[in-house]
Amino acid sequence: MKRRDVLKLGTLAVLAGPGVTFAATRKERADVIVIGSGGAGMTAAVTAFDAGAKVVVLEKMPITGGNTQLAAGGMNAAETVFQDEKKIKDSVDLMYEDTLKGGKNRAQPELVKILARDSASSIAWLTSIGADMSDIGRMGGASRDRTHRPKGGDVVGHHIIHVMRQNAIKRGLDVRTNSKVLKILGTPGGAVSGVLVQNKLGQTYFIEAPAIILASGGFSANLDRVAKYRPEYASFSSTNQPGATGDGIDLAADFGAKLVDMDQIQIHPTQAAGSKILITEAVRGNGAIFVNREGKRFVNELTTRDAASAAVLKQTGKTAFLVFDETIRKSLSQIEGYFHLELVKSGKTAQELASALQMDGANLATTLDTYNKFVAAKKDDEFGRPDMPRPVKDAGFHAIEIRPGVHYTMGGVVIDTRTRVLSQADKPILGLFAAGEVTGGVHGANRLGGNSISETITFGRIAGREATQFAKATRPA
């Protein structure tokens, strides 16, 4: 059995390895410790607090939010009240099937079932704590409009994190930034017993707790680790915030957790060329098309991210352009931000836009004319795009140059349907739970756009509930 690092009650030192101890300044106690303050972590913390737990949230970065605060597209959910209001016919079964198919049938079916089954209740929960998820669009790999977001198609992640922060303040949640967890501590029997934390001054202290929730995200910002698993991505940049380095995965692995799908790393097709800014998939969902340097379409814009990225990399210069018109611009409020960031080139006509892009104007004009005919006929005879909500015909015309970038890691710690982290022997590690991108098994070989927020909220709620129940069950009588 893997040796556990044992917190000795009544002392302020912890065994860190053979002959090695950490000195600590103090010792505290909680019921539930949450490591990470993105969507999964804050959801778990609020859920645990509301269930009666004493909760401490530990975030290594100077601000809360994690990668969730950068999420732009939306949150997938099926059979919601907002779909009903818009008369959108969808089902849990369709979301389940789309997710499995998008992940090349590599995901764990029982986890995908939970993702789809609980998605509507997660939307309802977000709404109940003050979030607006009433606008609906579609992202790649979905067979129905199910990507929920704020009114006008506004940025979803920033909105959700703002709501979470307000709820944390309202509850008086103990949320600590600049607080890095150095180690998960355990009992001689193999259960977790707490963590060793380092604050921004470099001081270390203990927090004892019978339940720990890992919600620390993936490792897309750790490009050395990305290249270790996928050498072909060594030259790519990342769309992630700098804290997404995989620390939580290492903490779990050091405690004996089993890992899965670590080499399954997603490349997002629409990182703005020459920057780290991600262009949300919702731009395509609202009608934009891909055009190469020759002025021609080359792929179904709503295919899965892996397929779209591969198609872009086959084009001249390994980049392409997202082309849209003024109507599409006005349909999604967050597009305005790309203009402010000076990522967009424009022209009053297709010919003017082509000139700005140093592209064959006749080819671009023909491409737009052909595509608009497909929109009118409701059938894409070239690439089989399943949803074409708007033509691209209203002046002015706009384009953003894009290239693929490292975006998401599908692999991580193995969990069961109760979010309990499993050991190498496929047994639950007592008191250790996990949710969000730190886990593996939900997305398989590819994540569909909109499923990350859905995962963080749904599994964050389960982790918060399960960890609290476990903590209460271990309290002294």
PyMOL commands that set and color helices and strands:
alter all, ss='L'
color gray80, all
select helices_A, chain A and resi 39-50+66-70+81-85+92-102+109-117+119-128+151-153+156-171+223-229+231-233+247-254+282-285+305-313+316-318+326-331+335-340+350-356+361-377+451-474
alter helices_A, ss='H'
color red, helices_A
select strands_A, chain A and resi 13-17+20-23+27-29+32-35+55-58+75-76+135-137+147-149+174-176+180-186+192-198+204-208+211-214+259-260+265-272+289-291+320-325+344-347+397-409+412-414+420-422+428-434+439-440
alter strands_A, ss='S'
color yellow, strands_A
deselect
rebuild
show_as cartoon
